[in-house]
Amino acid sequence: MTRVRNSELRTQRQTVITDVEFSEILERARQIKDTFLKLRAQAVLCLLRLTGKRRGEVAILPLDNFKVENGFLNVTFILEKKRKGTVLSKTARKSIPLTDSLTTPILEYFEYLKTLNPKPTYFLPRVLSVFGRNIILPDSHIGGRQVFNVVRSLSETTWPHLFRETVASDVIRGDSTIIAAFKVQRRLDLEDVRTGFNYLKRFSADIIKREEEKLETSR
């Protein structure tokens, strides 16, 4: 597969992922014949769509960082930042309602992993293909590039960071006031609220444009 930078993809597409588009991508994942790869693809898509986390943060998730508690699937992400040659780590927990239909594929994959012997250390363990058979390496995880490839194998016009933008869009469409920038910062675990304001500026403009178009067509 030819490597394509997110910046290059961004020039080809300015819109976020619609519900219909996501349903179509998820349906393609359901058509994968290999059980492990099918469940993994569905889980990756749903986790990205629900949380908007970066692909690297999804790739390194330990399996034990998933907990079902009090009606929620709690996922603790590890956030790593490079500072002057050192890597600083902190955690951020995201609570996903069990009632959300997109939680089900994540739980199905989670339960499948727990049946493996030995049980994988990571949510997305590395896999080797040997003579057409997938061998799961329980003590190592895939990289962010592999998460990218999982998404791109199901859609030529979608990539992991686009899910992040889509989640930001969800927040702003629910509240297009100035407070939305801070909500986006919290939802996406942004270091700088200015990024939240950039999302607010972008998606609020889309909302205003659509409202103007509706007004014009109603006249």
PyMOL commands that set and color helices and strands:
alter all, ss='L'
color gray80, all
select helices_A, chain A and resi 6-12+19-30+35-51+55-59+63-65+103-115+144-152+160-174+179-188+193-218
alter helices_A, ss='H'
color red, helices_A
select strands_A, chain A and resi 66-69+72-83+86-97+125-130+133-141
alter strands_A, ss='S'
color yellow, strands_A
deselect
rebuild
show_as cartoon
